[in-house]
């Protein structure tokens, strides 16, 4: 939602770049969502994913800011970098948040934890457009500020769940079963 508006209102990139970037986003998700999911198959692995996730947020939001610096070529290049970085951030976030929401919930409260996880996603869908509109209104320097806020949130989450992650590699959040158990 933000990138097409940003292209039109803040950059020298051609308006026709917006659908191409949407196609790039879609292709990257189709190609990498499932293969990258293996990197978040355990609670420890999902927690470790929070580190590259924050780096991708910084790269993506900084590239959005750079895209408004002037010049068509710079804008196109920066927007492509932003879309790639933020798409991989989206994939990694989905992988890690799902694993952590399931694995860290007590066995007798997984439904409640997943309900809160769903509520957080709904809040994101509601508040996200308001936040992005505010960032776009504030100008290019607001993008890196948003990136740093996302880094702070990722670092806080990384720290808060540190003690909840078992010192030995845990099993998958969903126990494996054999065909004979059905």
Steps between C-alpha positions, in 0.01 A plus 500: 500500500771749593738448211265606217398811693864573579594460133233747390546761771867497597724355230606560143427137410248436226149420623507180295765362736238434768338195337842360408608522862177327605581218257853482643356475852259226395763297316741519795230383742399211273861391451633543854217473758512121533879451462576770759248357746747224588722761668230561762401140568604511867451759769872572518521538123195730494660717769824515300303620196416820687857624443501492118138619509606824667782542248255462214274764655792744515604432141144526368403818681833668424459413132154659503652818640778496239244458221383856561851649475449589135565345164310235312772232504568541872129485576445184295802325650418602857136395461602160364737452795226608741247257354744209508610573858147557628368191321762282667418676829135409446588135436733473799254681727219261403722199562637611836180648640296190423756264654543716809127547552441125495815375672508744791135455595428273795342174385171583672480853355606469138159610376515816709855575387408449136198725553726776627735437207205544263391812685849644457481435126160671483638797690789514254258506207303778668784716630750430221338726240473781754865463595618484139292805410664687787846391389436605140364836617804559721740449209793280402683514833200345672565167323830429682334608825230239436775249420673573831168464685456157339857411600422600859185285497694204358779543755246518782328185379837325462586592860159423650481147364863414577415324825203319346715323241629167626881467520484176304354497151125448547281296277279659241205695636273233355611153606581257225274198472519185299233353279445217749390752766191596298 
